[in-house]
């Protein structure tokens, strides 16, 4: 079914028009397609004079992905767990604003739009999370809160590698709860994160 559309006429300055032309040439797209892509971002971002905001009006910054990952890798696993949990709560809050807190596909789309990771679901409906997104504990905590919405409690802060290697009982609890599975060497996957 084709979505209805409307025509929008906008006057723009010459320098913006030149920038759009450059983007079109670089990407090999028509100007209408490029403009549509930018306008489509309004589903996820608000422009507020000199800043970019999320839909719940939190200020956002743009970071190079490798820089973001390098920061995460330099902090201890406990801090990674806390940051992963907080980032997932932020995504859940954005989904809640749209009435889509239970819509995992929508939340994954937000993650993709925010540049966290690309949406990738394998043929058996497992959501695959790129290892480029961040270190294991950060990703595990993020996915746990994103999928469970915190309904099953926080990600257990005892699930650090050091704690897991020192306790078979804790390791068993981790395996039963988090259920890490190997789907592809470049991705993390979890039994509970299956559509």
N, C-alpha and C positions, 0 to 999 in steps of 0.2 A: 504494500500500500504506500503510495507516494504522499509525503507530507505536504501540507499546504504551505505556500510561501508568499512573501510580499516583496514589493520593490522598495528599495531605500535609496534615495538620492542624497549624496553628501558632497559638499564642496570642501576641498582640501588644499593646503598650501603646496606650492610647487616643489619644495624640498621633500615633503612627505611623498608626493607623487613620484619623484625620482627614486626615493628609497624603495617604494613599492616596485617600481620597474626593475631595480637592481635585484630585489628578492626574487621576482618573477624569472629573470634571466638565470640567476644562480640555481634555482630549483626547477626550472623548465616548466613553469605553470602559468596559466592565464591569470591576469590581475584579479578577475572576479573570484577565482578559486582562493587566491592568497588572502583577499579581503574577507571572504567568508570564513576562512580558517581563523583569522584574528578575531572576528566578531563572535565566532563560536566559543572562544576562550572566555567570553563574558559569563558563560555558565559556571565557571570556576573561579574567576578573578574579578576584582573590582579595581579600577584605576582611580586613585584619589590624589589628584594634583601631582605631588612629587613622590608618591609611593604606590606600591602594589599591595592590595589587601586581599585576604581570603573572603569568602562569602559571609563569614561571621565577623568580618572587619578587623581581624588580627593583621598587623603589619607583617609583610613577607619580605624576604631578601632572596636574591638569586645567588647561588653558589655553584661553582664548578663541581661536578659530581665526584671527581677524584679527590678534590680538596675535602669535601664532606666526608668521604670514606676514610681518608687519612686521619682526620680529626677523631673519628669514631674508633679507629684501630689503635690510637695512642692512649685511649682511656681504659681503665680496668673493666672487667666483665660486669661487675655490679653496676657501674655507671652506664654501660652499654644497655643493660636490661632496663634501667630507669628511663633512659632516653628513648629506647624503642617503644616502651609502654606509653610514654607521653606523646610521642608522635602518632601512635595508633589512636589514642584518645582524641587527638586533634582531628584526625580523619573521620572518626566516628561522630564527632560533634558536627562536622560539616555535613555528613550524611543525614544526621538527625534533623538538621535545619530544613532539609529537603523532604523529610518524611521517609527516608530510605535507609534507616539504620540497619534494617535486616537484609538489605539488598547488597549482597557481597559483590556482585558484578559492578554495581555503581561505585562502591568504595574502591575497588581495584581501578576503575576508570579515573577516579580522583587521583589516586596514586600516580597513575600514568601521566595525567595532565600536569601534576605538580613536579614531574620529572624524577620521581623516586625510583621507579622501575617500570619496565614495559609490561603490559598485560599479556600473560602467556598461560594458557590453559591447555594441558596436553589432551590427547584423544581419550583418556580415561577420566577426564574432568578434574585432575589434580591441578591446583593453582601452583605454578612454579615461580619462585622468587629468586631473581638473579643474585648471584653471590657478589656482584658488583655493587649491589644496594648497600651492603654493609657486612660487618663481621657476624658470625653465627649467632651469638647471644643477643645482639641487637635485633637481628631479623626474627629470631624465635620469639622474643618478647613482643615485638611489633605485631607479628602474625597472630599470636595468642590473643592479644587484646583486640585486634582488628576483627577477628572472626568471632570470638566469644563475647565481644562487647564488654568484657569484665564481668559477665554474668557467672562465670565459673571461677571468679577470683582473679587476683593479680598473678602474673608470671612469678613463680617461686624464685626468690632471690638466692636460694641455696643451689640452684641449677647452674652454678659456675663449673668450669672444667675441673678446677681444683677440688671442690666439694664432691663432685660426681666420681672422680677417680679415687677418693678416699672412703666412699661408702657404697657398698653394693645395694643396700636397701634404698638409698636415695636414688641411685642410678636406675633401679627397677621402677621406682615411682615416676622418674623422668621419662623413661621409655614408654610406660603405660599412658601417661598424660599427654606428653608432647608428640609422641609417635613419629619421630623423624624417619623419613623413608628416602631411598635413593631412586630418583627418577632420571636424573641427568647430572653429569659431573659439574656443570656450570650453574646449577640451580639448587636451592633448598626446597624441600617439599615435606608436607606433614599430612598424616592421615586425617586429622581433624579439619584440614584446609582443602577439602574436596567438595566440589559443587554437586 
